[in-house]
Amino acid sequence: MRAGRGVRRALAEAVREAVRTGHLAPGTRLPSSRQLAADLGLARNTVADAYTDLVAEGWLTARGGSGTLVADRMNTRPILARSAAEPSGDLSHDLIPGNPDLTAFPRAAWLKATRRALAAAPDDALGYGDPRGRPELRAALADHLARARSAYVSPEHILICAGVSHGLQILSGVLAGRGARNVAVESYGLDRYWGLLAAAGLKTPLLPFDTHGTDPVPPVGTDAVLLTPAHQFPVGTALQRDRRTAVVDWARRTGGLVLEDDYDGEFRFGRLSVGALQGLDPDCVVYLGSASKTLAPGLRLAWMALPPALAEEAVAAKGQIDSCEVLSQLTMAEFITSGAYDRHVRAARRRYRDRRDALVTALAQHAPKVRVIGTPAGLHTVLALPPGTEQRVLQSATRQGIKVAGLSRYRHEGSVNAMTDALVVGYGVPSDAAWPQALSALMRILS
């Protein structure tokens, strides 16, 4: 008999599709797991586990004495039945990139960690504290970064901040204070980061961009480079091996700095994670990471692994007291050291991988002319559209109640090498139960 996670996922998706298209109407009683397993030649546990997944997602209901039924509230209209011009009413699917599934936040495990951390915390932990952040968290992060991201730093050179934007704001001040003038940035990215650099009086020359992604070696006169090498936001490419070593060699040779935003570094699918750039040379790379994507942005927890020569200046720029919420720091430290963080990240990685796989499969079936760009990783992917259609597709998405971004939204105003029209689709926000409907709505505007 066949078994395995791939068969289980395929069976669950087949049932979802049958419900979506009306082949299985609400209230329909499904065969028992034993009967269906015998009919399909599968292991019974595979069928039972698929049923369990679908019950948890809200597609099916399991009632004692009545068996397993299709849920009454399921929308069974065909996936492409609604006209692209038909408004969706109050329905809204948030596919804006950059946010995780907040319904999956590990509330129970986080609460347990909070209780343990608070019980073990010394009295002085509730004071103003070290501006670098709680020592418990810095020690936990030093171990985690070495183990999970191949980034090497001593706890005393870690600085806790309230988000990557906060960390970049601190670094911008330090660089400007050192007399820096130019921080090269990627052609596509977040304009708020470019704005933080500009607010400190720094210019943001653009790095070249080609079919292999960002070419990170900057022009002469550049003092630092801001990169997202693990999963470039938003294009989705990973920095190639020869380019990783080239930008570190540039920093060594010129005395420049590489500012590494480890965006989506924990969420790489299909192969082993690529280690952080910082591991190639901790003396010239500043590593920036956060819990915003792995847990929740509302925690306001981020960190910088700083070169020793830069650490004291960054601490001074942050301020004389720890401005980040102490209880969250203590909880995060306990969450990491107990192993709960690793378990949560592994579960989240599987969830987002499955969503991306479902998106790729749906495109092959319903929109084969739409091409997926980028590395299988992270909370978003880029869909290349036919030339000249990006704005039209965005307008259709708005009518359908879909929140999605166009690639042009993230292009630096000085960029001359524009990519093709494309959508940047975030699959992190919808819950597991809402994702199939969001995917169906997306297919309607792309077909």
C-alpha positions in Angstrom: 0.0 0.0 0.0 1.2 3.5 -0.8 1.7 6.0 2.1 3.7 9.1 2.8 3.2 12.8 3.2 3.1 13.5 -0.5 0.2 11.1 -1.0 -1.6 12.5 2.1 -1.3 16.0 0.7 -2.5 14.9 -2.8 -5.5 13.2 -1.3 -6.4 16.2 0.8 -6.1 18.5 -2.2 -8.3 16.2 -4.3 -11.0 16.4 -1.7 -10.7 20.2 -1.4 -11.0 20.5 -5.2 -14.1 18.2 -5.3 -15.7 20.4 -2.6 -14.8 23.6 -4.3 -16.2 22.6 -7.7 -19.4 21.2 -6.2 -18.7 17.5 -6.9 -19.0 17.0 -3.2 -21.9 19.0 -1.9 -22.3 20.2 1.7 -23.6 17.4 3.9 -22.2 14.6 1.7 -21.1 11.6 3.7 -17.6 10.4 2.8 -16.5 6.8 2.8 -14.8 5.6 6.0 -11.0 5.8 6.1 -10.9 2.0 5.9 -13.1 1.8 2.9 -11.5 4.6 1.0 -8.0 3.3 1.7 -9.0 -0.1 0.3 -10.6 1.5 -2.8 -7.5 3.6 -3.5 -4.8 1.1 -2.5 -3.5 3.4 0.3 -2.5 2.9 3.9 -5.4 3.5 6.2 -3.4 6.0 8.3 -2.7 8.1 5.2 -6.5 8.5 4.5 -7.3 9.0 8.2 -4.6 11.7 8.5 -5.9 13.5 5.4 -9.4 13.5 6.8 -8.0 14.9 10.1 -6.3 17.7 8.2 -9.5 18.6 6.3 -11.5 18.6 9.5 -9.0 20.9 11.2 -9.2 23.2 8.2 -13.0 23.3 8.2 -13.6 21.5 4.9 -15.1 18.4 6.7 -16.8 17.6 9.9 -16.5 14.4 11.9 -19.6 13.5 13.9 -19.8 10.5 16.2 -22.2 8.0 14.7 -22.6 10.0 11.4 -19.1 9.5 9.9 -17.2 12.2 8.1 -19.3 14.8 6.2 -18.6 17.8 3.9 -19.0 20.9 6.1 -22.3 22.8 5.6 -20.7 26.2 5.1 -18.4 25.2 2.3 -18.8 27.4 -0.9 -19.1 24.8 -3.7 -19.3 27.1 -6.8 -16.8 26.1 -9.5 -13.4 27.7 -9.1 -13.7 29.7 -12.3 -17.5 30.2 -12.3 -17.6 33.8 -11.3 -16.9 36.4 -13.9 -13.8 38.5 -13.4 -16.0 41.6 -13.5 -18.4 40.3 -10.7 -17.7 42.1 -7.4 -17.0 39.9 -4.4 -19.0 41.9 -1.9 -17.4 42.0 1.6 -15.0 39.1 0.9 -11.4 40.2 1.2 -8.3 38.1 0.7 -5.1 39.6 2.0 -2.2 38.5 -0.3 0.1 41.5 0.4 3.6 40.1 1.0 5.6 40.4 4.2 3.2 39.1 6.9 2.9 35.7 8.5 -0.3 33.8 9.4 -1.1 35.3 12.8 -3.8 32.7 13.5 -0.9 30.2 13.8 0.9 32.1 16.5 1.8 29.5 19.2 -0.2 31.1 22.0 -0.1 28.2 24.4 3.6 27.5 24.0 4.3 31.3 24.2 2.3 31.5 27.4 4.2 28.6 29.0 7.5 30.2 28.1 6.3 33.6 29.6 5.4 31.9 32.9 8.7 30.1 33.1 10.7 33.1 32.1 9.0 35.4 34.5 9.4 32.9 37.4 13.1 32.6 36.7 13.8 36.3 36.0 16.0 38.1 38.6 14.5 41.2 40.1 16.8 43.5 38.2 15.3 42.3 34.9 12.4 44.6 35.5 14.7 47.7 35.7 15.8 49.9 32.8 18.4 47.4 31.8 21.4 47.1 29.4 20.8 49.0 26.2 22.1 45.9 24.3 19.1 43.9 25.6 18.6 41.2 28.1 21.6 38.9 28.4 19.4 35.8 28.4 18.1 36.6 25.0 21.5 37.6 23.6 23.0 34.3 24.8 20.1 32.3 23.3 20.4 34.2 20.0 24.1 33.7 19.7 23.6 29.9 20.0 20.6 29.9 17.7 22.2 32.0 15.0 25.3 29.7 14.9 23.2 26.6 14.8 20.4 27.7 12.4 21.9 30.4 10.2 25.7 29.8 10.4 26.1 33.3 11.8 28.8 33.6 14.5 28.7 36.4 17.1 29.4 36.8 20.8 26.4 37.7 23.0 28.1 41.0 23.9 28.0 42.0 20.2 24.3 41.4 19.8 22.0 44.4 20.0 18.3 43.9 20.5 16.0 46.3 18.7 12.3 46.9 18.0 12.3 45.7 14.4 14.7 45.7 11.4 13.6 49.3 10.6 14.7 50.3 14.1 18.0 48.5 13.6 18.6 50.2 10.2 17.8 53.5 11.8 20.5 52.9 14.4 23.0 51.8 11.7 22.2 54.8 9.5 23.1 57.2 12.4 26.3 55.3 13.1 27.3 55.3 9.4 26.6 59.0 9.1 28.5 59.7 12.2 31.5 57.9 10.8 31.4 60.2 7.7 29.8 57.7 5.3 27.9 59.2 2.4 26.7 56.3 0.2 24.9 53.1 1.0 24.1 51.1 -2.1 20.7 49.4 -2.2 19.0 46.8 -4.4 16.9 48.0 -7.3 13.8 46.4 -5.7 13.0 46.7 -2.0 11.2 48.5 0.7 11.0 52.3 0.3 10.8 52.8 4.1 14.4 51.4 4.3 15.6 53.8 1.7 13.8 56.6 3.5 15.6 55.8 6.8 19.0 56.0 5.0 18.0 59.2 3.3 16.8 60.7 6.6 20.3 60.2 8.0 21.8 62.2 5.1 22.9 59.1 3.2 22.6 58.6 -0.5 21.3 55.3 -1.9 23.0 54.5 -5.2 21.5 51.4 -6.9 23.2 48.1 -7.4 23.1 46.5 -10.9 20.4 44.0 -11.5 20.4 41.3 -14.2 18.9 37.9 -15.0 20.7 36.3 -12.0 19.4 38.9 -9.5 21.4 41.6 -7.7 25.0 42.2 -8.5 26.2 43.3 -5.1 29.6 44.7 -5.8 29.0 48.5 -5.6 30.5 51.4 -7.5 33.6 53.2 -6.3 32.8 55.6 -3.4 30.3 53.3 -1.7 30.6 53.0 2.1 28.1 50.2 2.7 25.7 47.8 0.9 22.2 46.9 2.1 21.2 43.4 0.9 18.6 40.7 1.3 20.7 37.7 0.2 18.7 34.8 1.5 15.5 35.7 -0.4 15.7 39.0 -2.1 12.6 41.1 -1.3 10.5 41.1 -3.4 12.0 39.5 -6.4 12.6 36.3 -4.5 16.1 35.3 -5.8 18.9 34.1 -3.6 22.2 35.8 -3.9 24.5 33.5 -6.0 27.5 31.9 -4.4 30.1 33.8 -6.4 28.3 37.1 -5.7 28.2 36.3 -2.0 32.0 35.9 -1.8 32.5 38.9 -4.1 30.7 41.4 -1.9 32.5 40.1 1.2 35.8 40.4 -0.6 34.8 44.0 -1.5 34.1 44.8 2.1 37.4 43.4 3.2 39.3 45.2 0.5 37.8 48.6 0.9 36.8 48.7 4.6 33.1 48.9 3.7 30.2 47.3 5.5 27.6 44.8 4.3 24.2 45.2 6.0 22.5 41.8 5.7 18.8 41.8 6.2 18.2 38.0 6.6 14.8 38.3 5.1 13.0 34.9 5.0 16.2 33.2 6.0 14.4 30.6 8.2 12.0 29.7 5.4 13.8 27.9 2.5 12.0 25.0 0.9 13.1 22.0 -1.0 16.8 22.0 0.1 19.0 22.8 3.1 19.0 26.4 4.2 21.8 28.7 2.9 23.8 30.1 5.7 23.9 33.8 6.5 26.4 36.0 4.6 27.7 37.1 8.0 29.4 33.7 8.5 31.8 34.5 5.7 33.3 37.4 7.7 31.7 38.6 11.0 34.1 41.6 11.0 32.6 43.3 8.0 29.0 42.1 7.9 26.2 43.4 10.1 23.4 40.7 10.4 19.8 41.9 11.0 17.1 39.4 11.9 13.7 39.4 13.6 10.8 37.4 14.9 8.3 39.4 12.7 8.0 36.7 10.1 8.6 33.6 12.1 6.3 34.6 15.0 4.5 38.0 14.8 5.5 41.6 14.0 3.6 42.8 17.0 6.3 41.4 19.3 8.6 44.1 18.1 11.6 41.8 18.5 14.7 42.0 16.2 18.4 41.8 16.6 21.7 42.8 15.1 24.9 40.8 15.1 27.5 43.5 15.0 31.2 43.5 14.1 33.2 44.1 17.3 34.5 47.4 16.0 31.0 48.7 15.5 29.2 47.4 18.6 29.9 50.2 21.0 28.9 52.9 18.6 25.6 51.1 17.8 24.8 50.7 21.5 25.5 54.4 22.1 23.3 55.3 19.1 20.4 53.2 20.5 20.4 55.0 23.8 21.4 54.5 27.4 18.5 52.2 28.4 16.9 49.1 26.9 14.0 50.5 25.0 12.6 47.1 24.0 10.0 45.4 26.1 11.7 43.2 28.7 9.1 40.5 29.2 9.0 39.7 25.5 12.8 39.4 25.5 12.8 37.0 28.5 10.0 34.9 26.9 11.8 34.8 23.5 15.0 33.6 25.3 13.0 30.8 27.0 11.2 30.0 23.8 14.5 29.5 22.0 16.4 27.6 24.7 13.5 25.2 25.3 13.4 24.2 21.7 9.9 25.6 21.2 11.1 28.2 18.6 12.7 25.5 16.4 9.6 23.4 16.5 7.4 26.3 15.6 9.6 27.4 12.7 9.7 23.8 11.3 5.9 23.7 11.5 5.6 27.1 9.8 8.0 26.1 7.1 5.9 23.1 6.2 2.8 25.2 6.2 4.2 27.9 3.9 5.8 25.3 1.7 2.5 23.5 1.2 0.8 26.8 0.3 3.4 27.7 -2.3 3.2 24.2 -3.7 -0.6 24.6 -4.0 -0.2 27.9 -5.7 2.2 26.4 -8.3 -0.1 23.5 -8.9 -3.1 25.8 -9.4 -1.2 28.0 -11.8 -0.3 25.0 -13.9 -4.0 24.0 -14.1 -5.7 27.3 -14.5 -3.1 29.9 -15.6 -0.2 28.1 -17.4 1.0 31.3 -19.1 1.8 32.9 -15.7 5.4 32.1 -14.7 6.7 31.7 -11.1 9.9 33.7 -10.5 12.4 33.2 -7.7 13.6 30.6 -5.2 11.1 28.3 -3.4 11.3 30.1 -0.1 9.7 32.6 2.2 6.2 34.0 2.6 5.7 35.3 -1.0 6.4 34.5 -4.6 6.5 36.6 -7.8 4.3 35.8 -10.7 5.4 37.1 -14.1 2.6 38.5 -16.2 2.3 39.2 -19.9 3.8 42.6 -20.7 1.6 45.5 -20.1 -1.0 43.7 -18.0 0.1 44.4 -14.4 -2.2 47.3 -13.8 -5.2 45.6 -15.4 -4.7 42.5 -13.2 -4.4 44.7 -10.1 -7.7 46.4 -11.0 -9.4 43.1 -11.4 -8.0 41.9 -8.1 -9.5 45.0 -6.4 -12.9 44.2 -7.9 -12.6 40.7 -6.6 -11.7 41.8 -3.1 -8.1 40.6 -3.3 -5.3 42.6 -1.8 -2.2 42.0 -3.8 0.8 44.0 -4.8 2.4 44.7 -8.2 6.1 44.3 -8.6 6.4 47.9 -9.7 5.4 49.1 -6.3 8.8 48.0 -4.9 11.0 49.4 -7.7 13.4 52.1 -6.7 12.6 55.3 -8.6 16.1 55.4 -9.9 16.1 51.9 -11.4 16.6 51.7 -15.1 16.5 47.9 -15.5 12.8 47.2 -14.9 11.6 43.6 -14.8 8.6 42.3 -16.5 5.1 43.1 -15.2 4.4 40.9 -12.2 2.4 40.3 -9.1 4.1 39.8 -5.7 1.8 37.3 -4.0 2.0 36.8 -0.2 0.6 33.5 1.0 1.4 34.0 4.7 -1.6 36.0 5.9 -4.6 33.7 5.2 -5.3 31.0 7.7 -5.1 27.4 6.7 -8.9 27.4 6.4 -9.0 30.6 4.3 -6.1 29.8 2.0 -8.0 27.6 -0.5 -10.6 30.3 -1.0 -8.0 33.0 -1.4 -6.2 30.8 -4.0 -9.4 30.2 -5.9 -10.0 33.9 -6.0 -6.5 34.5 -7.3 -6.9 31.9 -10.0 -10.1 33.7 -11.3 -8.2 36.9 -12.0 -5.2 35.1 -13.6 -7.1 32.7 -15.8 
